[in-house]
Amino acid sequence: MSDFNTVTKAEPCPVCGKPDWCARMGNGSRVKCERLAAPPPGWKLLAAKDGGGVFAADDAPPEATTGTWMPAKRPQAAAPLETGDAGENRPGGYGTAAELVKAAYGQRGPAAGRWTYRDAAEKPVGVVLRFEEAGGRKTYRQASRCPVDGLWRAEAMPKPRPLYRLPELLAANPSLPVDVLEGEKAADAGAEAGLVTVTAAGGSGAPVDATDWKALRGRCVRVLADHDDPGRKWAARVADHLGDVAADVRVVHLVDRWADLPPRGDLVDALEREADPGAVRAAVEALAAEAEPAGTPEPRPLPPPLLAVPPFDPAWLPEAFRLWCLDVADRMQCPLDYVAVAALVTFSGAVGARLCIRPKGDDTTWEEIPNLWGGVVGSPGTMKTPAMKEPKRMLERLEKRARKSNAEAEAAYELKVTTFKAKRAAAEAVLKKAAAGDDAEAMAEAERLLGEVEPPAAPTPRRYVVNDATPEKLHAIMEHNPAGVTLLRDELPGWLAGLEKKGREQERALCLEAWNGDGCLSLDRIRRGEVYVDRMCLSVCGAIQPEPMAALVAAVAAGGTRADGFLDRLQAMTWPDHPAEWRDVDRKPDRVAFARAEAAYERAATTDPARLGGRVDENAPADAIPHLRFCGDALERFRAWRHVLEARLPRERSPMMSGWLSKLRKLVPSLALLLHVADATEPAAVADPHRVTDDALRRALELAAYFEAHARRVLLSETREAVERAGRILERLEAGDLPERFSGRDVYAKGWSGIGRKAEPVTRALELLRDHGHLLEQEVPTTAKGGAPSVSYAWRRPRPLPEEKPRTKLTQPPAARGSVGSVSGSRTGGGGATPEPPTPGIGEGVEL
C-alpha cells in the first residue's frame, strides 16, 4: 500500500484525468479513482465502491490486480479541521459533503483517506478524513450533517454515532459473526476479504458509549485487537460494553496467528501477509474459537411490581384531624392514608383562595394558593370510597348549610325586589303627574325620588362542591365563587374520560388554569355574552383503580395531547399497601373527634381571613388575597430545602417525575399553610397566627417526601403490568413453550393467560426482559421481497448454580480437633508444637 500516492497536477489520475482526490500506484498500473465507477477503455474494474472504483490497466502485471487494498469512500467531513484554520466552517455550513471536503482540501491538501458514515436508511451523516502530516504523523478530522438544517459543518458527529458500514451490517445474514475493528481502513479491508465488519468513529481515542451499538443486539461479535497497547485496551472496553448487547463477544488477537505483525499492526497487515483472503477468514475463525467469551453478566432480577412506599404517620396531621382520621380508618379497617390524604385535600378546598402564602421573605410577587389535587389509588374492595366519604362529608355539610343560607338570601332578595318595584312605580307615577302639570319644581322632586330608588343587589350563591358540570357551568360557578370550589368524584376515571371527549378540550384547559388558584379567564359566547372570572380556584379529590391509572400514565408517557402537565398536578396522591391483617371493629363513631374536625373546616371556610392570620399590604387592590409568611426558622428551613430541590431537578432521570418534582414549589408551601391554618383553629395553638410555624413546615416537608414516594409508585405504575407480564413470559420460556428464537407475535398470538393478545403490552414486557438481561434482541432486516424491519428475541438462560456438597458432621475425635482438655491440643502442656485444628471446607463439617 505504500506504493500508492495521491495524484497531482503533474501526474493526474489516468482514469478520470483529474489532479485531486484519486491515488495511483507508482508505475500507474493500478489506480484508485474517486469519480468513475465504470472502467474506461484500456482499464478493468477490480472493485467498485461509493461512486468510485479500483482499476488496473489491461497490461498491468499480476501483482497490480491482486491484494486487498480497498478504494476509500467519497469525502464528506469530520471533527473540526484544526483550531485556527481559516475558513474551515463557512457561515451557515455547506450544502453538500463534497463542498466541505473540497474546502478542507484547499486548506490542508488532499486527504490520504476518506470514509462516509451512513445511517440505517443509507443516508450519509458524517465523514472521516485522514491527513498525512510532516514526519509521517496521521491526523483525523470529522464532519457531519446537521439533522436540523441539513447543512454540513466541520464538527464531530452527534452522539450516539452510527457504526461505520451500518447499512452493510443490516443487510448481512444475521447468523454471520460481526468483526469489530479499530479504524475505517481496516473495516473496508475486512469487508473486501469477505467478513462482516464495522468500526466506531474515533477509534481507541473515543469513548465506547459515544457509538450506537444497538445493531449488534443478539449477534456473535469478534473484536479484532490491534497490535499495540491502546488497541488491546480498546478491544477490551468494547467487549465489556457489548456484554449486555451481543449474544457472544470474543476478543481476537491477530498477533497470535501472525507473529510478525508490525507495531500497531491490524487486519490490513494480516491480509498483506496472505495471498488468499479465505486463509485470513479461516484464521480469524480459529482464533475466535480459541478465545474465551467476554464476561457477560447474569440476568438481573426483575423489579418488584410496585415500588416500596412509607405508611402515613398520624403525627403529620393537625391535632384537629388526628383522632377523627384514626377513628375512621380503624372502624373501616382501611389504610390511614385513604382518610388522611382525603382530609388534607378537602380541607384545602375549604380554605381555597381565601388565603395565600408568600414563600420568600421579602418578595411580594410569589404567592401560592393552597388548593390541592389528589386522592387515592387502590384496588377494588380496599374500602377506598367509604374511607373518603367521611372527609368529603365535611365539604358536603358546608355545601348544605351554604345552600340553606343561599335560599334564605334568595327569599330576602325577592322581597327586596318587590319593594323596589313598588317604590319605582310610585316614583314614576309622581314623575308622570309632574310632567302633566308642567311643574318644573315638582318634576325635579319626582326625578330625585326616582333616582333614590336603587335595585337590590342579587345574593351570591356560595358553593363548595362540584360533582359534574359542563365547562360553561363550571366557569359560571367560579365567577360567583372566587374562593374556589372542590371537585369531588368517587371515581376519577369518569371525569378524566370526559375530558378526553371531543368538544370538551376547553374544560381540560380550564381545569389546568384553575389549578393555579389565582388565574383569570374570559369566556365569550353569542347568547350569554362575556363571562369574566377574575379568580379561578379548583381543588380535586377522588379515587382511581391501578389499571386505569397505569393506562393514564402510559398515555402521558407516549406523548401527545395528554402530556400537558395534567398528571403532574395530582400532587397529593397516595397508593398505600393494604393491611395484612383484618379485625372486626364494631363501635360508634367518635362524635367528639368528628365535631372537632368539623369545627376546623367551618372556621377555615367562613371565618374572616384576617382572623386566620391573613394580611393585606397597604395600597393593595381591593381584591388582593390576604397572605401569610414563614416565621424566621421556617424561612431558613424552606430556603435550605429549596436549594436541594433545585439541584435535584436537572438530575432526575424520569421525565414523569421531573414534572411532578418541579411542582413541589407549590405543594410544600401549600401544605405548610394548610397545617398552620388547621392548627390555628385551635385556641392558643400558635403564638403568631400571621407567621407559618417551623413545625408546620417540618411536617409539610415530611409529607412532601411521603407524596414523592407514592408519586413514584403511581407515575411508574405502567411498569407494574409489564413486570407481571414479563414474569409470565419467563415461565413460558422455562416450560419450553416458545422456540429458541421468537418474535413478539409468537408470544401474543398464543393468547396465554396473564399475557394477552395485544402487541403493545407484550412488546413492553419483552423490552423489560431485554433491559434486565433475560433476552437478547436482534434486528431482522427487510428481505428482497420488502416489508418492514422486525425484531426477534433469544432467551439468555441463567447459569445453573453449582451443586452444593453434602453437609457432614466432623468425625475426627476431639483430640484431633485440638479440643480443650486433650494433651495434644493443650496450649500449655507437652512441650511440643500445638497442632492446628483442621480447617473444614465450605459446606463440610459445619452446620450452616
Salt bridges, closest charged atoms under 4 A:
ASP20 OD1 - ARG35 NH2 2.45
GLU34 OE1 - ARG114 NH2 3.20
ASP50 OD1 - ARG118 NH2 2.86
GLU82 OE1 - ARG108 NH1 3.22
GLU82 OE1 - ARG141 NH2 2.21
ASP85 OD2 - ARG108 NH1 3.50
GLU99 OE1 - ARG90 NH2 3.20
GLU132 OE2 - ARG130 NH2 3.21
GLU133 OE2 - ARG108 NH2 2.34
ASP149 OD2 - ARG153 NH2 2.70
GLU168 OE2 - LYS49 NZ 3.77
ASP179 OD1 - ARG222 NE 2.68
ASP188 OD1 - ARG165 NH1 3.28
ASP212 OD2 - LYS214 NZ 3.03
ASP229 OD2 - LYS233 NZ 3.22
ASP248 OD2 - ARG250 NE 2.86
ASP260 OD2 - ARG273 NE 3.25
GLU274 OE2 - ARG257 NH2 3.13
GLU285 OE2 - ARG222 NH1 3.17
GLU298 OE2 - ARG799 NE 3.11
GLU319 OE2 - ARG322 NH1 2.78
ASP327 OD2 - ARG331 NE 3.02
ASP327 OD1 - ARG587 NH2 3.03
ASP330 OD1 - ARG583 NH2 2.52
ASP330 OD2 - ARG587 NH1 2.76
GLU367 OE2 - ARG358 NE 2.87
GLU390 OE1 - ARG393 NH2 3.05
GLU399 OE2 - ARG403 NH2 3.19
GLU399 OE2 - ARG463 NE 2.80
GLU428 OE2 - ARG424 NE 3.32
GLU445 OE2 - ARG448 NH2 2.33
GLU452 OE2 - ARG448 NH1 2.59
GLU472 OE2 - ARG525 NH2 3.51
ASP490 OD1 - LYS392 NZ 3.05
GLU500 OE2 - ARG508 NH1 2.89
GLU500 OE1 - ARG562 NE 3.31
GLU507 OE1 - ARG504 NH2 2.44
GLU547 OE2 - ARG720 NH1 3.60
ASP564 OD2 - ARG508 NE 2.66
ASP577 OD1 - ARG713 NH1 2.95
GLU598 OE2 - ARG397 NE 2.43
GLU598 OE2 - ARG401 NH1 3.60
GLU602 OE1 - ARG401 NH2 2.78
ASP617 OD2 - ARG358 NH1 2.85
ASP617 OD1 - HIS627 NE2 3.80
GLU636 OE2 - ARG639 NH1 3.22
GLU646 OE2 - ARG642 NE 2.79
GLU646 OE2 - ARG665 NE 2.87
GLU652 OE1 - ARG712 NH2 2.91
ASP679 OD2 - ARG699 NH2 2.48
GLU682 OE1 - ARG596 NH2 3.16
ASP694 OD1 - ARG637 NE 2.78
ASP695 OD1 - ARG698 NH2 2.55
ASP695 OD2 - ARG699 NE 3.15
GLU702 OE2 - ARG698 NH1 3.20
GLU708 OE2 - ARG648 NH2 2.51
GLU708 OE2 - ARG712 NH2 3.29
GLU721 OE2 - ARG725 NH2 3.12
GLU724 OE2 - ARG720 NE 3.90
ASP737 OD2 - ARG732 NH1 3.05
GLU760 OE2 - ARG764 NH1 3.28
ASP771 OD1 - ARG770 NH2 2.92
GLU777 OE2 - ARG217 NE 3.61
GLU777 OE1 - ARG770 NH1 2.93
GLU804 OE2 - ARG807 NE 3.06
GLU844 OE2 - LYS805 NZ 3.96
GLU847 OE2 - LYS809 NZ 2.92
